[in-house]
Amino acid sequence: MAPPLPRPCPGLAGVGAWPFPIGACGGASPEADGGGGVGASGGPGLLRCPPLLAPGSAAMQPPPPGPLGDCLRDWEDLQQDFQNIQETHRLYRLKLEELTKLQNNCTSSITRQKKRLQELALTLKKCKPSLPAEAEGAAQELENQMKERQGLFFDMEAYLPKKNGLYLSLVLGNVNVTLLSKQAKFAYKDEYEKFKLYLTIILILISFTCRFLLNSRVTDATFNFLLVWYYCTLTIRESILINNGSRIKGWWVFHHYVSTFLSGVMLTWPDGLMYQKFRNQFLSFSMYQSFVQFLQYYYQSGCLYRLRALGERHTMDLTVEGFQSWMWRGLTFLLPFLFFGHFWQLFNALTLFNLARDPQCKEWQVLMCGFPFLLLFLGNFFTTLRVVHQKFHSQWHGSKKD
């Protein structure tokens, strides 16, 4: 008994009883999947087209002329390309599973090595006072090699998935934010730098508009809301960059959290006598701070580019809103601008504390803005001063040795 001919596609009832040569209306058949309805890749059966009828078969008819015939030929080409896509995707899934296993193995190996290094460092520290003089050189060399090993582990871990910190876990959840290639890491870092530069220009323009052109609590609230969003975004992006190997100093990350809190309090400050007394001073300070940040981003990016080309800085080093040791050569002209801004923060704090003593002051935002300004002054001023002191100290010792 001859097998039944394939039925025509229901959507082409007007064509007649002509069967499709490519089985576009057919589903997954057990025979195509090996008799079990499961594909060759081990997954569920995939939609496959029955093979073309052999030339000369009684049921074989030429495709209809016109646009429909062209569509059928294009569909046949797409089917063949789809088979290649399926095979490529299957290989991709296999490689992805292998990559995950390698990541887990590498992470556990590094964890074991770091634990043993800590134990070795503790043992060396205990026995170092009792070592003879001729063994002190070998002990010092061992310490240097252990420190170098820690740096190598830091670079390795930048390409391995790691658990998010508390802040990223609260904001993003348990999402892997580690970028796996140098190109992706550098592209994200470069986009972060551009984001800071563009937003700083926008903040200059808006603060100027609020200070000299518009005296409205609505525009002031818009400006403060933009500050809150800007600093919140910076904290998230910097946390992601730290996970990917950026070495950002602790204070230059923490002060963005303080700035976020300060901007949020300013946003909730209602219009009134105390607000109007502090408004112009705050907007003038915001203009100056954004201008200094623009200078820093512009000159620091060029300095970092030169130092990276010379191999003196890490690829993932970032521009910061302060002064670091690598800026000593070529960027010391920024120090007067920075110190002036720091003392302006102190002036803002003292102004707010004086306003809080006014009998007419009823708003809690006055004190809640004064304390963050004081904290920002202390952190920025003493961190910058420590960097300058260290540089002068190292130069003095270097000249003394010469």
N, C-alpha and C positions, 0 to 999 in steps of 0.2 A: 504494500500500500504506500503510495507516494506521500511525502510529507506535505502538510498544508502550506499553501502560499502565504506570504506575509500580507497582513491586511493593510489597506491604504490608511494614511493618516486622517483622523477625523477632521482635522482643520482644513483638509484639501479635498473635501467631498466633491467639489465641482470638477476636479481633474479627472475623475473616473476611477477605474480600478487599478491604476498604475501604482505598483508598490515602490516604496523608497529603496534605492540601492544601498543606503547606508544605515537603515534601522534607526532613524532618529526618534521614532516613537516607542522603541523597545526599552525595557528596563534591564536591570542586572539579572543575568541568567545564572543558575547554578553551574551550568557546564562551562561558562566563561570564567567562573571563579574557581574551578577545580572541583565542582560538585557539591560544595558545602555552603555556597553563598558568601564565602569569605575571599577577599582579594589576595593577590600575591604578596602584598605587603603585610598581611596578617590582620588588617583592619576590616571593617565592614565592606561588603561588596560594592564596587563602584559602578556607576552607569557606564555601560560599554555598548558600542554599536555592533550589531551583527556584521559579519564579514560580507563583503560585496558578493553578489551572485556571480558565478563564473560566466565568462563570455560564452555565448552559445546556449545558455540555459533557456528553457522554454519560458520561464517566468521573467527573464531579463528583458527589460524594455529600455530604450534610450530615454534620457531625461527630456522632459518637455522643453520645447524651445522657448526663448524669451527670457524675461527677468527671473522667472522661477528656476530655470535651469542654471542660471548663474548663481543664484542663492544656494542651490543644492551643492554645486561644486565648491563654493566658498565654505559651506558647512563641512564638507568632507576634509578640506584643508585644516579647518579649525579642529576637527576631531583628531587628526594626526598630531597637530601641535599640542593638543590637550594631553595626549598620552605621554609626550615628552615632559610636559609640566608636572604630571603626576609622578614620574620617575625622579625628576629633579627634587621635588618636594619630599619624596620618600628618603632620598639621600641626605637632604638637609635635616630631617628629623633625626636620622641616625647620628649625624655629626653633632647635632645639638645635645643628644644624650651623652655622647662621648665627651663633649666639652664640659657638661655639668659634672661628670665623674672626675675629670681632671681638676676642675676647680675645687671640688670637695677634698680630693686627695692633697692638693697643694696647700689648701687652707689648714687642714689638720697637721700636715708636716711642719708648716711654719709655726703653728701653735706649740707643737712639741719642742721645736728648736728654741723658741723664745723662752719657754719654761726652763729648759736645761741651761740656757745662757744666764738666766736670772740666778739659778742655783750656783752656777760656776762663778758668777760675779760676787755672790755673797761669800762663797768659800774663799775666793781670792782676797776679799776685803778683810776677812778674819785672820788669814795667815800672813798678810802683807807686813804688819809691824814686826813679826819675828823673822822675816827673811834676811839672809846675809846681804851685805852690800853688793856682792857680785851678782846676786839674783834680782836686784831691783830693776835693772834694765830689762830683763826678760819679762818681769811682771808688768812693767809699764807698756811694753810692746804688746803683751797679751790684752791689756785693757784697751789699747788703741784698736786692735783688731776686732774686739768685741763691739766697740762703738761703731766701727765701720760696718759690721754685720747687721747691727740694728738699723742703720740707714738703708742697707740693701733690702732688708725685710720691709721697710716702709715703702720703697719703690715697688716691690713685688705686690704688696697688699693693695696698691692703688689700682691694680688690674684684676682684683678678685672681689667677688661679692662680699659685702660685710653688713652686719646688722646696723640699722639706722640708730642714731642717737635718740634721746628722749624728744627733742624738738621736732625732728623729722618724723618720728613715729606718731606724734600727736597731729602733725599737719597732713602727712601723706599716708600714714599707716605703714604696714610692712611691705614696702615696695623697694625693689632693688634699683638703686640710682647709680650704680657703678657703670661707667662707660668703658667699653672693652678695647678701644683703639686710641692711639695717640692723637689721630686726626679728630676723632669725636671729642676727646677731652679738650684739645686746644680750641676747637670750634666753639664749644660751650663757654670756655673761659673768655674767648674773644667777644662772644655775644654779650657776656656779662659786663665786660669793660665798655662796650658800646652802649649798653642799657644805662649804665651809670652816667656816661658822658651826655647822652641825649636828655635824660631826665634832669640832669643838673642845669642844662641850658633852659629847659622848660620851667624849672623852679625859679631861675633868675628872672625870667620874663613875667611870671605870674606874681612873684613877690614885688617886683617893680610896679606892676599894674595896681596891686592892692595898696601899695604904700603911697603912690603919687596920683593915681587916676581914679580909683574907686574906693570909697569908704563905706563898705557894706559888710554886714556880718555874714551874709550869704557867700560872697566871694572869699571872705576870710575862711569860712568853714570849708569851702571847696579847696582852698590852698592847704589847709591843715589835713583834710582827708587825703589829698594827694601825697602829703608827707607820710601819713600813716601807711598808705599802700606802698609807697616807695621803700620805706625802711623794712616793712614786713617782707616785701619781695627780696630785698637784699639779704635778709637773714636766711631765707629759704635757699636762695641760690648759693650763698656762701657755705651753708651746711652741705649742699650737694658737692660743691667744689672741694671741700675738705675731705669728703668721702672719696674723691677722685685724685687725691694727692696734693692739693694745694696746701701750702704751709702758711696759714694766716695766724698771726700772733693773737693771743687770747683777748687782749683789751680791744683790739680793732674789730673784733667780732662782737664782743659784749656791748660796746658802746652803741651799736646799732639797735640792740634791744632797749637800751635806755632811751635812745632817740624815738623809738616807736612808742614807748610809754608816754614820753613828754608830748609828742604830737597828738596822741589820743586824748590827753588831758586838755590840751589847748583846743581841741575840737569840741569838747563838751563845755568849755568856759562860756557862760552866757554873756550877752552884751550888757554893759553897765559901766559905771564910773571906773572901777578898778581895771576892767578890760581896756577901756579907752586910754587909760594912763600908760598901760604897758604895750599897747598895740603897735605904735610907730617904732618903738625901740626893738620889738621882736621882729617886725618886718624888715627893718634896716639890718639887723643881725643876720636874718635869713638870706638877704641879698649878698651880704659880704661873705657868709659861709659858703654859699653856692659858688660865688666867684672864686674863692680860694680852692674849693674842690675842683672846679674846672681847670685851674692852673695845675693842680696836683695830677689829675688824670692825664692831662695833655703831656706834661713833661715826664711823669713817671713812666708812661707807656713807651716813650722813646728811649728812656734810660734802660728800662727792662729789655727792650729789643736789642740794644747794643750789648748788654751784659750776657744775655742768652746766646748771642752770636759768638761771644768770647768764651762761652762755657762756664761763666762765673755765677749764673743764676739758674734755678730750676725752671723747667718749661711751664709749670703750673703756678709760678709766682704771680701775685696780683698787685694792682695798685691799691693803696690804702689812703684813708683820710687822715694821715698823720705822717710821721717821719720815722724811717727805719734805717738800719745801718748801711744798707746797700745804696742809699740815696746820698751818702756823704760826698761822693765824687760827682759834682755837677749840679746838685739840687740843694745846696746849702742856702741859696738865695731865697728859698721858700720859708726858711725858719722865722724871719721877722713877721711874715704874714700869718704863720701858724701861731706864734706866741701872742700876737695881737688878738687873734680870734679866741684863744684860750682865755685871755683876761677879759674879753668881752662876755664870755660865758659866766665868769665870776661876777662881772658887773650886773648881768641879768639876774643872777641869784640874789645879790644884795638888794637890787631894786625890788624884787618880789618879796623878800623878807621885810623890807620897809613898808610895802603896801599891806602886808598881812597884819602889821601893827596898827594900821589906820582903823579908827573906830567904825568907819563906814564900810569896812571890808566884811562881807558876809559869805563870800564864795570860798569853798574849800580848794578850788583849783589854784589859788594863789600860792599856797604853801606847796601843793603837790607839783607845781611847776618849778618852784624855787629849789627843791631838793635835787631833782634830776640835773638842773643846770649846774649846781655845785658839784655833783658827782662827775659830770662830764668835764668840768674844769680840772678837778683833781686827777682824774684818769688820764686825760689828754696831756696836761702839763707835765706831770711827773713821768709819764711814759716817754714823752719826747725828751725831757731833761735827762733821763737815764741813758737814752741812746747817745745823746751828745756827750755826756760824761764818759761813757765807755769808749767812744771814739777818741776823745782827747787823751784818755788814759792809755789807750793802746798806742797812739802816736807818740806819746811822751816816752813810753817804755821802748818803742822801736828806735827813737832817736838816741835814747840813753845807751842802748846796745851798740849802735853804730859809733 
